Amino acid sequence: MENDLKAKKPFKIVCFHEPIYCSGGHSPRKDVREAWEPLFIKNNVTLVIQSHNHYYERSKPINGITYIVTGGAGAPFTLQRHRA
């Protein structure tokens, strides 16, 4: 992955299973975040697509990176209710 991320491309998109940022469902994987996020920042990743939780969620950019959770993949989505 590191060699791929070093490529000079206008957009860099990373996809993987368990989210490193999310607001509900299964807890975010802090261990994966600590290992991979510095690599994403260093190599100007544009978008990270994650799944596992059965809902759609999009972050505002965090260190210039937008994180999306989209874990439907044919399964029904779970309604997330957030307090203001």
mmCIF file of the N, C-alpha and C atoms, coordinates in Angstrom:
data_MODEL
# 
_entry.id   MODEL 
# 
loop_
_atom_site.group_PDB 
_atom_site.id 
_atom_site.type_symbol 
_atom_site.label_atom_id 
_atom_site.label_alt_id 
_atom_site.label_comp_id 
_atom_site.label_asym_id 
_atom_site.label_entity_id 
_atom_site.label_seq_id 
_atom_site.pdbx_PDB_ins_code 
_atom_site.Cartn_x 
_atom_site.Cartn_y 
_atom_site.Cartn_z 
_atom_site.occupancy 
_atom_site.B_iso_or_equiv 
_atom_site.pdbx_formal_charge 
_atom_site.auth_seq_id 
_atom_site.auth_comp_id 
_atom_site.auth_asym_id 
_atom_site.auth_atom_id 
_atom_site.pdbx_PDB_model_num 
ATOM 1   N N  . MET A 1 1  ? 0.818   -1.182 0.000  1.00 0.00 ? 1  MET A N  1 
ATOM 2   C CA . MET A 1 1  ? 0.000   0.000  0.000  1.00 0.00 ? 1  MET A CA 1 
ATOM 3   C C  . MET A 1 1  ? 0.869   1.257  0.000  1.00 0.00 ? 1  MET A C  1 
ATOM 4   N N  . GLU A 1 2  ? 1.940   1.234  0.751  1.00 0.00 ? 2  GLU A N  1 
ATOM 5   C CA . GLU A 1 2  ? 2.777   2.425  0.850  1.00 0.00 ? 2  GLU A CA 1 
ATOM 6   C C  . GLU A 1 2  ? 3.323   2.844  -0.513 1.00 0.00 ? 2  GLU A C  1 
ATOM 7   N N  . ASN A 1 3  ? 3.778   1.888  -1.307 1.00 0.00 ? 3  ASN A N  1 
ATOM 8   C CA . ASN A 1 3  ? 4.281   2.220  -2.643 1.00 0.00 ? 3  ASN A CA 1 
ATOM 9   C C  . ASN A 1 3  ? 3.181   2.779  -3.529 1.00 0.00 ? 3  ASN A C  1 
ATOM 10  N N  . ASP A 1 4  ? 1.979   2.224  -3.442 1.00 0.00 ? 4  ASP A N  1 
ATOM 11  C CA . ASP A 1 4  ? 0.852   2.738  -4.226 1.00 0.00 ? 4  ASP A CA 1 
ATOM 12  C C  . ASP A 1 4  ? 0.517   4.172  -3.822 1.00 0.00 ? 4  ASP A C  1 
ATOM 13  N N  . LEU A 1 5  ? 0.554   4.462  -2.537 1.00 0.00 ? 5  LEU A N  1 
ATOM 14  C CA . LEU A 1 5  ? 0.207   5.800  -2.067 1.00 0.00 ? 5  LEU A CA 1 
ATOM 15  C C  . LEU A 1 5  ? 1.240   6.849  -2.454 1.00 0.00 ? 5  LEU A C  1 
ATOM 16  N N  . LYS A 1 6  ? 2.463   6.446  -2.724 1.00 0.00 ? 6  LYS A N  1 
ATOM 17  C CA . LYS A 1 6  ? 3.507   7.383  -3.136 1.00 0.00 ? 6  LYS A CA 1 
ATOM 18  C C  . LYS A 1 6  ? 3.329   7.867  -4.568 1.00 0.00 ? 6  LYS A C  1 
ATOM 19  N N  . ALA A 1 7  ? 2.483   7.202  -5.343 1.00 0.00 ? 7  ALA A N  1 
ATOM 20  C CA . ALA A 1 7  ? 2.271   7.568  -6.748 1.00 0.00 ? 7  ALA A CA 1 
ATOM 21  C C  . ALA A 1 7  ? 1.729   8.994  -6.848 1.00 0.00 ? 7  ALA A C  1 
ATOM 22  N N  . LYS A 1 8  ? 2.140   9.693  -7.887 1.00 0.00 ? 8  LYS A N  1 
ATOM 23  C CA . LYS A 1 8  ? 1.672   11.062 -8.141 1.00 0.00 ? 8  LYS A CA 1 
ATOM 24  C C  . LYS A 1 8  ? 0.346   10.987 -8.881 1.00 0.00 ? 8  LYS A C  1 
ATOM 25  N N  . LYS A 1 9  ? -0.743  11.038 -8.151 1.00 0.00 ? 9  LYS A N  1 
ATOM 26  C CA . LYS A 1 9  ? -2.093  10.960 -8.715 1.00 0.00 ? 9  LYS A CA 1 
ATOM 27  C C  . LYS A 1 9  ? -2.932  12.099 -8.139 1.00 0.00 ? 9  LYS A C  1 
ATOM 28  N N  . PRO A 1 10 ? -3.912  12.610 -8.911 1.00 0.00 ? 10 PRO A N  1 
ATOM 29  C CA . PRO A 1 10 ? -4.728  13.716 -8.399 1.00 0.00 ? 10 PRO A CA 1 
ATOM 30  C C  . PRO A 1 10 ? -5.659  13.301 -7.258 1.00 0.00 ? 10 PRO A C  1 
ATOM 31  N N  . PHE A 1 11 ? -6.066  12.046 -7.236 1.00 0.00 ? 11 PHE A N  1 
ATOM 32  C CA . PHE A 1 11 ? -6.931  11.533 -6.181 1.00 0.00 ? 11 PHE A CA 1 
ATOM 33  C C  . PHE A 1 11 ? -6.366  10.210 -5.689 1.00 0.00 ? 11 PHE A C  1 
ATOM 34  N N  . LYS A 1 12 ? -6.390  10.028 -4.387 1.00 0.00 ? 12 LYS A N  1 
ATOM 35  C CA . LYS A 1 12 ? -5.959  8.760  -3.796 1.00 0.00 ? 12 LYS A CA 1 
ATOM 36  C C  . LYS A 1 12 ? -7.070  8.283  -2.878 1.00 0.00 ? 12 LYS A C  1 
ATOM 37  N N  . ILE A 1 13 ? -7.583  7.088  -3.171 1.00 0.00 ? 13 ILE A N  1 
ATOM 38  C CA . ILE A 1 13 ? -8.705  6.524  -2.430 1.00 0.00 ? 13 ILE A CA 1 
ATOM 39  C C  . ILE A 1 13 ? -8.275  5.198  -1.821 1.00 0.00 ? 13 ILE A C  1 
ATOM 40  N N  . VAL A 1 14 ? -8.530  5.044  -0.536 1.00 0.00 ? 14 VAL A N  1 
ATOM 41  C CA . VAL A 1 14 ? -8.196  3.823  0.184  1.00 0.00 ? 14 VAL A CA 1 
ATOM 42  C C  . VAL A 1 14 ? -9.505  3.189  0.656  1.00 0.00 ? 14 VAL A C  1 
ATOM 43  N N  . CYS A 1 15 ? -9.623  1.878  0.508  1.00 0.00 ? 15 CYS A N  1 
ATOM 44  C CA . CYS A 1 15 ? -10.812 1.147  0.961  1.00 0.00 ? 15 CYS A CA 1 
ATOM 45  C C  . CYS A 1 15 ? -10.382 0.016  1.887  1.00 0.00 ? 15 CYS A C  1 
ATOM 46  N N  . PHE A 1 16 ? -11.100 -0.148 2.973  1.00 0.00 ? 16 PHE A N  1 
ATOM 47  C CA . PHE A 1 16 ? -10.873 -1.293 3.851  1.00 0.00 ? 16 PHE A CA 1 
ATOM 48  C C  . PHE A 1 16 ? -12.106 -1.527 4.706  1.00 0.00 ? 16 PHE A C  1 
ATOM 49  N N  . HIS A 1 17 ? -12.082 -2.567 5.505  1.00 0.00 ? 17 HIS A N  1 
ATOM 50  C CA . HIS A 1 17 ? -13.297 -3.044 6.157  1.00 0.00 ? 17 HIS A CA 1 
ATOM 51  C C  . HIS A 1 17 ? -13.696 -2.263 7.412  1.00 0.00 ? 17 HIS A C  1 
ATOM 52  N N  . GLU A 1 18 ? -12.996 -2.416 8.494  1.00 0.00 ? 18 GLU A N  1 
ATOM 53  C CA . GLU A 1 18 ? -13.436 -1.836 9.763  1.00 0.00 ? 18 GLU A CA 1 
ATOM 54  C C  . GLU A 1 18 ? -13.032 -0.367 9.854  1.00 0.00 ? 18 GLU A C  1 
ATOM 55  N N  . PRO A 1 19 ? -13.973 0.515  10.224 1.00 0.00 ? 19 PRO A N  1 
ATOM 56  C CA . PRO A 1 19 ? -13.700 1.949  10.193 1.00 0.00 ? 19 PRO A CA 1 
ATOM 57  C C  . PRO A 1 19 ? -12.733 2.411  11.274 1.00 0.00 ? 19 PRO A C  1 
ATOM 58  N N  . ILE A 1 20 ? -11.964 3.453  10.914 1.00 0.00 ? 20 ILE A N  1 
ATOM 59  C CA . ILE A 1 20 ? -11.094 4.088  11.899 1.00 0.00 ? 20 ILE A CA 1 
ATOM 60  C C  . ILE A 1 20 ? -11.733 5.361  12.446 1.00 0.00 ? 20 ILE A C  1 
ATOM 61  N N  . TYR A 1 21 ? -12.757 5.870  11.755 1.00 0.00 ? 21 TYR A N  1 
ATOM 62  C CA . TYR A 1 21 ? -13.589 6.962  12.254 1.00 0.00 ? 21 TYR A CA 1 
ATOM 63  C C  . TYR A 1 21 ? -15.038 6.590  12.004 1.00 0.00 ? 21 TYR A C  1 
ATOM 64  N N  . CYS A 1 22 ? -15.870 6.633  13.034 1.00 0.00 ? 22 CYS A N  1 
ATOM 65  C CA . CYS A 1 22 ? -17.311 6.422  12.900 1.00 0.00 ? 22 CYS A CA 1 
ATOM 66  C C  . CYS A 1 22 ? -17.962 6.877  14.196 1.00 0.00 ? 22 CYS A C  1 
ATOM 67  N N  . SER A 1 23 ? -19.270 7.105  14.128 1.00 0.00 ? 23 SER A N  1 
ATOM 68  C CA . SER A 1 23 ? -19.964 7.624  15.307 1.00 0.00 ? 23 SER A CA 1 
ATOM 69  C C  . SER A 1 23 ? -20.908 6.619  15.951 1.00 0.00 ? 23 SER A C  1 
ATOM 70  N N  . GLY A 1 24 ? -20.968 5.411  15.433 1.00 0.00 ? 24 GLY A N  1 
ATOM 71  C CA . GLY A 1 24 ? -21.883 4.452  16.021 1.00 0.00 ? 24 GLY A CA 1 
ATOM 72  C C  . GLY A 1 24 ? -21.598 3.050  15.535 1.00 0.00 ? 24 GLY A C  1 
ATOM 73  N N  . GLY A 1 25 ? -22.484 2.142  15.896 1.00 0.00 ? 25 GLY A N  1 
ATOM 74  C CA . GLY A 1 25 ? -22.281 0.752  15.498 1.00 0.00 ? 25 GLY A CA 1 
ATOM 75  C C  . GLY A 1 25 ? -21.080 0.178  16.215 1.00 0.00 ? 25 GLY A C  1 
ATOM 76  N N  . HIS A 1 26 ? -20.231 -0.501 15.484 1.00 0.00 ? 26 HIS A N  1 
ATOM 77  C CA . HIS A 1 26 ? -19.002 -1.040 16.060 1.00 0.00 ? 26 HIS A CA 1 
ATOM 78  C C  . HIS A 1 26 ? -18.028 0.105  16.308 1.00 0.00 ? 26 HIS A C  1 
ATOM 79  N N  . SER A 1 27 ? -17.262 0.007  17.345 1.00 0.00 ? 27 SER A N  1 
ATOM 80  C CA . SER A 1 27 ? -16.313 1.060  17.701 1.00 0.00 ? 27 SER A CA 1 
ATOM 81  C C  . SER A 1 27 ? -15.250 1.232  16.631 1.00 0.00 ? 27 SER A C  1 
ATOM 82  N N  . PRO A 1 28 ? -14.733 2.466  16.483 1.00 0.00 ? 28 PRO A N  1 
ATOM 83  C CA . PRO A 1 28 ? -13.654 2.677  15.521 1.00 0.00 ? 28 PRO A CA 1 
ATOM 84  C C  . PRO A 1 28 ? -12.396 1.918  15.933 1.00 0.00 ? 28 PRO A C  1 
ATOM 85  N N  . ARG A 1 29 ? -11.629 1.503  14.938 1.00 0.00 ? 29 ARG A N  1 
ATOM 86  C CA . ARG A 1 29 ? -10.389 0.759  15.180 1.00 0.00 ? 29 ARG A CA 1 
ATOM 87  C C  . ARG A 1 29 ? -9.242  1.740  15.400 1.00 0.00 ? 29 ARG A C  1 
ATOM 88  N N  . LYS A 1 30 ? -9.009  2.102  16.645 1.00 0.00 ? 30 LYS A N  1 
ATOM 89  C CA . LYS A 1 30 ? -7.952  3.053  16.970 1.00 0.00 ? 30 LYS A CA 1 
ATOM 90  C C  . LYS A 1 30 ? -6.573  2.493  16.653 1.00 0.00 ? 30 LYS A C  1 
ATOM 91  N N  . ASP A 1 31 ? -6.397  1.184  16.788 1.00 0.00 ? 31 ASP A N  1 
ATOM 92  C CA . ASP A 1 31 ? -5.098  0.580  16.483 1.00 0.00 ? 31 ASP A CA 1 
ATOM 93  C C  . ASP A 1 31 ? -4.768  0.725  14.999 1.00 0.00 ? 31 ASP A C  1 
ATOM 94  N N  . VAL A 1 32 ? -5.766  0.542  14.150 1.00 0.00 ? 32 VAL A N  1 
ATOM 95  C CA . VAL A 1 32 ? -5.553  0.700  12.706 1.00 0.00 ? 32 VAL A CA 1 
ATOM 96  C C  . VAL A 1 32 ? -5.338  2.176  12.382 1.00 0.00 ? 32 VAL A C  1 
ATOM 97  N N  . ARG A 1 33 ? -6.101  3.054  13.037 1.00 0.00 ? 33 ARG A N  1 
ATOM 98  C CA . ARG A 1 33 ? -5.929  4.497  12.814 1.00 0.00 ? 33 ARG A CA 1 
ATOM 99  C C  . ARG A 1 33 ? -4.501  4.926  13.140 1.00 0.00 ? 33 ARG A C  1 
ATOM 100 N N  . GLU A 1 34 ? -3.993  4.480  14.282 1.00 0.00 ? 34 GLU A N  1 
ATOM 101 C CA . GLU A 1 34 ? -2.637  4.860  14.691 1.00 0.00 ? 34 GLU A CA 1 
ATOM 102 C C  . GLU A 1 34 ? -1.587  4.347  13.715 1.00 0.00 ? 34 GLU A C  1 
ATOM 103 N N  . ALA A 1 35 ? -1.828  3.187  13.123 1.00 0.00 ? 35 ALA A N  1 
ATOM 104 C CA . ALA A 1 35 ? -0.862  2.604  12.188 1.00 0.00 ? 35 ALA A CA 1 
ATOM 105 C C  . ALA A 1 35 ? -0.950  3.227  10.798 1.00 0.00 ? 35 ALA A C  1 
ATOM 106 N N  . TRP A 1 36 ? -2.163  3.495  10.321 1.00 0.00 ? 36 TRP A N  1 
ATOM 107 C CA . TRP A 1 36 ? -2.337  3.875  8.913  1.00 0.00 ? 36 TRP A CA 1 
ATOM 108 C C  . TRP A 1 36 ? -2.549  5.360  8.667  1.00 0.00 ? 36 TRP A C  1 
ATOM 109 N N  . GLU A 1 37 ? -3.202  6.062  9.598  1.00 0.00 ? 37 GLU A N  1 
ATOM 110 C CA . GLU A 1 37 ? -3.523  7.462  9.329  1.00 0.00 ? 37 GLU A CA 1 
ATOM 111 C C  . GLU A 1 37 ? -2.295  8.318  9.026  1.00 0.00 ? 37 GLU A C  1 
ATOM 112 N N  . PRO A 1 38 ? -1.179  8.172  9.732  1.00 0.00 ? 38 PRO A N  1 
ATOM 113 C CA . PRO A 1 38 ? -0.002  8.966  9.360  1.00 0.00 ? 38 PRO A CA 1 
ATOM 114 C C  . PRO A 1 38 ? 0.438   8.728  7.910  1.00 0.00 ? 38 PRO A C  1 
ATOM 115 N N  . LEU A 1 39 ? 0.300   7.508  7.439  1.00 0.00 ? 39 LEU A N  1 
ATOM 116 C CA . LEU A 1 39 ? 0.629   7.178  6.051  1.00 0.00 ? 39 LEU A CA 1 
ATOM 117 C C  . LEU A 1 39 ? -0.334  7.871  5.090  1.00 0.00 ? 39 LEU A C  1 
ATOM 118 N N  . PHE A 1 40 ? -1.617  7.906  5.445  1.00 0.00 ? 40 PHE A N  1 
ATOM 119 C CA . PHE A 1 40 ? -2.616  8.585  4.609  1.00 0.00 ? 40 PHE A CA 1 
ATOM 120 C C  . PHE A 1 40 ? -2.315  10.079 4.524  1.00 0.00 ? 40 PHE A C  1 
ATOM 121 N N  . ILE A 1 41 ? -2.004  10.689 5.659  1.00 0.00 ? 41 ILE A N  1 
ATOM 122 C CA . ILE A 1 41 ? -1.725  12.127 5.696  1.00 0.00 ? 41 ILE A CA 1 
ATOM 123 C C  . ILE A 1 41 ? -0.457  12.436 4.906  1.00 0.00 ? 41 ILE A C  1 
ATOM 124 N N  . LYS A 1 42 ? 0.590   11.682 5.151  1.00 0.00 ? 42 LYS A N  1 
ATOM 125 C CA . LYS A 1 42 ? 1.878   11.900 4.483  1.00 0.00 ? 42 LYS A CA 1 
ATOM 126 C C  . LYS A 1 42 ? 1.754   11.825 2.966  1.00 0.00 ? 42 LYS A C  1 
ATOM 127 N N  . ASN A 1 43 ? 0.885   10.954 2.474  1.00 0.00 ? 43 ASN A N  1 
ATOM 128 C CA . ASN A 1 43 ? 0.775   10.720 1.034  1.00 0.00 ? 43 ASN A CA 1 
ATOM 129 C C  . ASN A 1 43 ? -0.466  11.356 0.407  1.00 0.00 ? 43 ASN A C  1 
ATOM 130 N N  . ASN A 1 44 ? -1.072  12.310 1.107  1.00 0.00 ? 44 ASN A N  1 
ATOM 131 C CA . ASN A 1 44 ? -2.188  13.096 0.572  1.00 0.00 ? 44 ASN A CA 1 
ATOM 132 C C  . ASN A 1 44 ? -3.355  12.254 0.073  1.00 0.00 ? 44 ASN A C  1 
ATOM 133 N N  . VAL A 1 45 ? -3.774  11.291 0.878  1.00 0.00 ? 45 VAL A N  1 
ATOM 134 C CA . VAL A 1 45 ? -4.966  10.509 0.534  1.00 0.00 ? 45 VAL A CA 1 
ATOM 135 C C  . VAL A 1 45 ? -6.159  11.461 0.534  1.00 0.00 ? 45 VAL A C  1 
ATOM 136 N N  . THR A 1 46 ? -7.039  11.294 -0.447 1.00 0.00 ? 46 THR A N  1 
ATOM 137 C CA . THR A 1 46 ? -8.201  12.155 -0.616 1.00 0.00 ? 46 THR A CA 1 
ATOM 138 C C  . THR A 1 46 ? -9.422  11.618 0.117  1.00 0.00 ? 46 THR A C  1 
ATOM 139 N N  . LEU A 1 47 ? -9.630  10.302 0.016  1.00 0.00 ? 47 LEU A N  1 
ATOM 140 C CA . LEU A 1 47 ? -10.859 9.683  0.498  1.00 0.00 ? 47 LEU A CA 1 
ATOM 141 C C  . LEU A 1 47 ? -10.555 8.304  1.063  1.00 0.00 ? 47 LEU A C  1 
ATOM 142 N N  . VAL A 1 48 ? -11.178 7.978  2.197  1.00 0.00 ? 48 VAL A N  1 
ATOM 143 C CA . VAL A 1 48 ? -11.091 6.638  2.773  1.00 0.00 ? 48 VAL A CA 1 
ATOM 144 C C  . VAL A 1 48 ? -12.512 6.090  2.859  1.00 0.00 ? 48 VAL A C  1 
ATOM 145 N N  . ILE A 1 49 ? -12.747 4.945  2.218  1.00 0.00 ? 49 ILE A N  1 
ATOM 146 C CA . ILE A 1 49 ? -14.046 4.283  2.238  1.00 0.00 ? 49 ILE A CA 1 
ATOM 147 C C  . ILE A 1 49 ? -13.936 3.067  3.144  1.00 0.00 ? 49 ILE A C  1 
ATOM 148 N N  . GLN A 1 50 ? -14.823 3.002  4.148  1.00 0.00 ? 50 GLN A N  1 
ATOM 149 C CA . GLN A 1 50 ? -14.809 1.936  5.144  1.00 0.00 ? 50 GLN A CA 1 
ATOM 150 C C  . GLN A 1 50 ? -16.189 1.301  5.192  1.00 0.00 ? 50 GLN A C  1 
ATOM 151 N N  . SER A 1 51 ? -16.289 0.148  5.800  1.00 0.00 ? 51 SER A N  1 
ATOM 152 C CA . SER A 1 51 ? -17.598 -0.506 5.876  1.00 0.00 ? 51 SER A CA 1 
ATOM 153 C C  . SER A 1 51 ? -17.821 -1.025 7.291  1.00 0.00 ? 51 SER A C  1 
ATOM 154 N N  . HIS A 1 52 ? -18.304 -2.222 7.428  1.00 0.00 ? 52 HIS A N  1 
ATOM 155 C CA . HIS A 1 52 ? -18.539 -2.940 8.682  1.00 0.00 ? 52 HIS A CA 1 
ATOM 156 C C  . HIS A 1 52 ? -19.829 -2.510 9.378  1.00 0.00 ? 52 HIS A C  1 
ATOM 157 N N  . ASN A 1 53 ? -20.003 -1.206 9.630  1.00 0.00 ? 53 ASN A N  1 
ATOM 158 C CA . ASN A 1 53 ? -21.240 -0.716 10.232 1.00 0.00 ? 53 ASN A CA 1 
ATOM 159 C C  . ASN A 1 53 ? -22.287 -0.563 9.143  1.00 0.00 ? 53 ASN A C  1 
ATOM 160 N N  . HIS A 1 54 ? -23.511 -0.945 9.433  1.00 0.00 ? 54 HIS A N  1 
ATOM 161 C CA . HIS A 1 54 ? -24.562 -0.973 8.413  1.00 0.00 ? 54 HIS A CA 1 
ATOM 162 C C  . HIS A 1 54 ? -25.318 0.349  8.342  1.00 0.00 ? 54 HIS A C  1 
ATOM 163 N N  . TYR A 1 55 ? -24.584 1.397  8.000  1.00 0.00 ? 55 TYR A N  1 
ATOM 164 C CA . TYR A 1 55 ? -25.186 2.707  7.762  1.00 0.00 ? 55 TYR A CA 1 
ATOM 165 C C  . TYR A 1 55 ? -24.244 3.506  6.876  1.00 0.00 ? 55 TYR A C  1 
ATOM 166 N N  . TYR A 1 56 ? -24.716 4.668  6.431  1.00 0.00 ? 56 TYR A N  1 
ATOM 167 C CA . TYR A 1 56 ? -23.884 5.580  5.646  1.00 0.00 ? 56 TYR A CA 1 
ATOM 168 C C  . TYR A 1 56 ? -23.533 6.769  6.522  1.00 0.00 ? 56 TYR A C  1 
ATOM 169 N N  . GLU A 1 57 ? -22.265 7.129  6.493  1.00 0.00 ? 57 GLU A N  1 
ATOM 170 C CA . GLU A 1 57 ? -21.800 8.286  7.250  1.00 0.00 ? 57 GLU A CA 1 
ATOM 171 C C  . GLU A 1 57 ? -20.606 8.881  6.516  1.00 0.00 ? 57 GLU A C  1 
ATOM 172 N N  . ARG A 1 58 ? -20.580 10.208 6.434  1.00 0.00 ? 58 ARG A N  1 
ATOM 173 C CA . ARG A 1 58 ? -19.447 10.886 5.794  1.00 0.00 ? 58 ARG A CA 1 
ATOM 174 C C  . ARG A 1 58 ? -18.934 11.957 6.744  1.00 0.00 ? 58 ARG A C  1 
ATOM 175 N N  . SER A 1 59 ? -17.627 11.986 6.918  1.00 0.00 ? 59 SER A N  1 
ATOM 176 C CA . SER A 1 59 ? -17.026 12.983 7.796  1.00 0.00 ? 59 SER A CA 1 
ATOM 177 C C  . SER A 1 59 ? -16.762 14.273 7.033  1.00 0.00 ? 59 SER A C  1 
ATOM 178 N N  . LYS A 1 60 ? -16.621 15.347 7.778  1.00 0.00 ? 60 LYS A N  1 
ATOM 179 C CA . LYS A 1 60 ? -15.973 16.527 7.227  1.00 0.00 ? 60 LYS A CA 1 
ATOM 180 C C  . LYS A 1 60 ? -14.503 16.140 7.137  1.00 0.00 ? 60 LYS A C  1 
ATOM 181 N N  . PRO A 1 61 ? -13.717 16.801 6.295  1.00 0.00 ? 61 PRO A N  1 
ATOM 182 C CA . PRO A 1 61 ? -12.311 16.400 6.192  1.00 0.00 ? 61 PRO A CA 1 
ATOM 183 C C  . PRO A 1 61 ? -11.587 16.435 7.542  1.00 0.00 ? 61 PRO A C  1 
ATOM 184 N N  . ILE A 1 62 ? -10.861 15.376 7.800  1.00 0.00 ? 62 ILE A N  1 
ATOM 185 C CA . ILE A 1 62 ? -10.018 15.246 8.984  1.00 0.00 ? 62 ILE A CA 1 
ATOM 186 C C  . ILE A 1 62 ? -8.591  15.184 8.470  1.00 0.00 ? 62 ILE A C  1 
ATOM 187 N N  . ASN A 1 63 ? -7.803  16.205 8.784  1.00 0.00 ? 63 ASN A N  1 
ATOM 188 C CA . ASN A 1 63 ? -6.443  16.305 8.234  1.00 0.00 ? 63 ASN A CA 1 
ATOM 189 C C  . ASN A 1 63 ? -6.468  16.215 6.709  1.00 0.00 ? 63 ASN A C  1 
ATOM 190 N N  . GLY A 1 64 ? -7.501  16.817 6.089  1.00 0.00 ? 64 GLY A N  1 
ATOM 191 C CA . GLY A 1 64 ? -7.604  16.846 4.634  1.00 0.00 ? 64 GLY A CA 1 
ATOM 192 C C  . GLY A 1 64 ? -8.200  15.603 4.001  1.00 0.00 ? 64 GLY A C  1 
ATOM 193 N N  . ILE A 1 65 ? -8.632  14.645 4.805  1.00 0.00 ? 65 ILE A N  1 
ATOM 194 C CA . ILE A 1 65 ? -9.140  13.365 4.288  1.00 0.00 ? 65 ILE A CA 1 
ATOM 195 C C  . ILE A 1 65 ? -10.608 13.220 4.670  1.00 0.00 ? 65 ILE A C  1 
ATOM 196 N N  . THR A 1 66 ? -11.454 12.867 3.688  1.00 0.00 ? 66 THR A N  1 
ATOM 197 C CA . THR A 1 66 ? -12.852 12.565 3.960  1.00 0.00 ? 66 THR A CA 1 
ATOM 198 C C  . THR A 1 66 ? -12.979 11.071 4.210  1.00 0.00 ? 66 THR A C  1 
ATOM 199 N N  . TYR A 1 67 ? -13.681 10.716 5.275  1.00 0.00 ? 67 TYR A N  1 
ATOM 200 C CA . TYR A 1 67 ? -13.902 9.315  5.633  1.00 0.00 ? 67 TYR A CA 1 
ATOM 201 C C  . TYR A 1 67 ? -15.376 8.983  5.430  1.00 0.00 ? 67 TYR A C  1 
ATOM 202 N N  . ILE A 1 68 ? -15.654 7.903  4.712  1.00 0.00 ? 68 ILE A N  1 
ATOM 203 C CA . ILE A 1 68 ? -17.017 7.443  4.478  1.00 0.00 ? 68 ILE A CA 1 
ATOM 204 C C  . ILE A 1 68 ? -17.166 6.044  5.055  1.00 0.00 ? 68 ILE A C  1 
ATOM 205 N N  . VAL A 1 69 ? -18.268 5.834  5.781  1.00 0.00 ? 69 VAL A N  1 
ATOM 206 C CA . VAL A 1 69 ? -18.670 4.493  6.200  1.00 0.00 ? 69 VAL A CA 1 
ATOM 207 C C  . VAL A 1 69 ? -19.879 4.147  5.356  1.00 0.00 ? 69 VAL A C  1 
ATOM 208 N N  . THR A 1 70 ? -19.804 3.069  4.611  1.00 0.00 ? 70 THR A N  1 
ATOM 209 C CA . THR A 1 70 ? -20.939 2.612  3.820  1.00 0.00 ? 70 THR A CA 1 
ATOM 210 C C  . THR A 1 70 ? -20.968 1.098  3.880  1.00 0.00 ? 70 THR A C  1 
ATOM 211 N N  . GLY A 1 71 ? -21.646 0.593  4.888  1.00 0.00 ? 71 GLY A N  1 
ATOM 212 C CA . GLY A 1 71 ? -21.591 -0.831 5.172  1.00 0.00 ? 71 GLY A CA 1 
ATOM 213 C C  . GLY A 1 71 ? -22.827 -1.612 4.812  1.00 0.00 ? 71 GLY A C  1 
ATOM 214 N N  . GLY A 1 72 ? -23.584 -1.183 3.829  1.00 0.00 ? 72 GLY A N  1 
ATOM 215 C CA . GLY A 1 72 ? -24.771 -1.936 3.433  1.00 0.00 ? 72 GLY A CA 1 
ATOM 216 C C  . GLY A 1 72 ? -24.411 -3.231 2.741  1.00 0.00 ? 72 GLY A C  1 
ATOM 217 N N  . ALA A 1 73 ? -23.728 -3.136 1.622  1.00 0.00 ? 73 ALA A N  1 
ATOM 218 C CA . ALA A 1 73 ? -23.280 -4.296 0.831  1.00 0.00 ? 73 ALA A CA 1 
ATOM 219 C C  . ALA A 1 73 ? -24.359 -5.365 0.707  1.00 0.00 ? 73 ALA A C  1 
ATOM 220 N N  . GLY A 1 74 ? -25.591 -4.916 0.515  1.00 0.00 ? 74 GLY A N  1 
ATOM 221 C CA . GLY A 1 74 ? -26.683 -5.863 0.374  1.00 0.00 ? 74 GLY A CA 1 
ATOM 222 C C  . GLY A 1 74 ? -27.443 -6.122 1.657  1.00 0.00 ? 74 GLY A C  1 
ATOM 223 N N  . ALA A 1 75 ? -26.841 -5.794 2.801  1.00 0.00 ? 75 ALA A N  1 
ATOM 224 C CA . ALA A 1 75 ? -27.528 -5.962 4.086  1.00 0.00 ? 75 ALA A CA 1 
ATOM 225 C C  . ALA A 1 75 ? -28.375 -4.721 4.353  1.00 0.00 ? 75 ALA A C  1 
ATOM 226 N N  . PRO A 1 76 ? -29.408 -4.832 5.156  1.00 0.00 ? 76 PRO A N  1 
ATOM 227 C CA . PRO A 1 76 ? -30.207 -3.647 5.461  1.00 0.00 ? 76 PRO A CA 1 
ATOM 228 C C  . PRO A 1 76 ? -29.397 -2.655 6.296  1.00 0.00 ? 76 PRO A C  1 
ATOM 229 N N  . PHE A 1 77 ? -29.632 -1.376 6.050  1.00 0.00 ? 77 PHE A N  1 
ATOM 230 C CA . PHE A 1 77 ? -28.963 -0.346 6.833  1.00 0.00 ? 77 PHE A CA 1 
ATOM 231 C C  . PHE A 1 77 ? -29.592 -0.233 8.214  1.00 0.00 ? 77 PHE A C  1 
ATOM 232 N N  . THR A 1 78 ? -28.800 0.200  9.188  1.00 0.00 ? 78 THR A N  1 
ATOM 233 C CA . THR A 1 78 ? -29.261 0.449  10.542 1.00 0.00 ? 78 THR A CA 1 
ATOM 234 C C  . THR A 1 78 ? -29.432 1.949  10.708 1.00 0.00 ? 78 THR A C  1 
ATOM 235 N N  . LEU A 1 79 ? -30.563 2.395  11.209 1.00 0.00 ? 79 LEU A N  1 
ATOM 236 C CA . LEU A 1 79 ? -30.807 3.809  11.446 1.00 0.00 ? 79 LEU A CA 1 
ATOM 237 C C  . LEU A 1 79 ? -29.997 4.259  12.652 1.00 0.00 ? 79 LEU A C  1 
ATOM 238 N N  . GLN A 1 80 ? -29.202 5.305  12.477 1.00 0.00 ? 80 GLN A N  1 
ATOM 239 C CA . GLN A 1 80 ? -28.420 5.871  13.568 1.00 0.00 ? 80 GLN A CA 1 
ATOM 240 C C  . GLN A 1 80 ? -29.090 7.155  14.022 1.00 0.00 ? 80 GLN A C  1 
ATOM 241 N N  . ARG A 1 81 ? -29.346 7.272  15.297 1.00 0.00 ? 81 ARG A N  1 
ATOM 242 C CA . ARG A 1 81 ? -29.936 8.494  15.845 1.00 0.00 ? 81 ARG A CA 1 
ATOM 243 C C  . ARG A 1 81 ? -28.871 9.193  16.684 1.00 0.00 ? 81 ARG A C  1 
ATOM 244 N N  . HIS A 1 82 ? -28.619 10.454 16.345 1.00 0.00 ? 82 HIS A N  1 
ATOM 245 C CA . HIS A 1 82 ? -27.600 11.224 17.048 1.00 0.00 ? 82 HIS A CA 1 
ATOM 246 C C  . HIS A 1 82 ? -28.253 12.395 17.760 1.00 0.00 ? 82 HIS A C  1 
ATOM 247 N N  . ARG A 1 83 ? -27.752 12.687 18.925 1.00 0.00 ? 83 ARG A N  1 
ATOM 248 C CA . ARG A 1 83 ? -28.229 13.856 19.653 1.00 0.00 ? 83 ARG A CA 1 
ATOM 249 C C  . ARG A 1 83 ? -27.487 15.083 19.164 1.00 0.00 ? 83 ARG A C  1 
ATOM 250 N N  . ALA A 1 84 ? -28.183 16.198 19.104 1.00 0.00 ? 84 ALA A N  1 
ATOM 251 C CA . ALA A 1 84 ? -27.565 17.459 18.664 1.00 0.00 ? 84 ALA A CA 1 
ATOM 252 C C  . ALA A 1 84 ? -26.654 17.997 19.738 1.00 0.00 ? 84 ALA A C  1 
# 
